[in-house]
Amino acid sequence: MVLIAFGNPSEATLRLLSQAVAPTSRAHAGTGVGAAWAARACETAIDVLAEVDSLEEVRERAKTDWSLDS
């Protein structure tokens, strides 16, 4: 689903992602943050599908690289 949703996101989707990821920055004026986040999500999804990393490694990367708590 990540690859379908973020594989070729629209500018509106990238703008919404930018606003959600960095609401207090200049994200409101552009799509750069959203584009970076979408690209990172796709890279991770591809790694999972290719079984490059174990599920635990992906979770740890999400916690450290993406600042997620769970």
C-alpha positions, 0 to 999 in steps of 0.5 A: 500500500505504501508503494501505491500511495507514495510511489507517484504522489501528487503535489497536493499529497506532498504538500499535505505530507509536508504540513503533517511532518513539519507543521511549524517549518516552511513546509506550508510553502512547498513539497520538499519535506513531503517528497523526502518522507514519501521517498523514504517510505518507498525505500523502506517498503521496498526493503521490506518486500525484498526482505533486505532487513528483518522486521525488527531492523525496520522497526528500529530504523523507524524509531531512530530515523523517523522518530517514531515511538512504536 
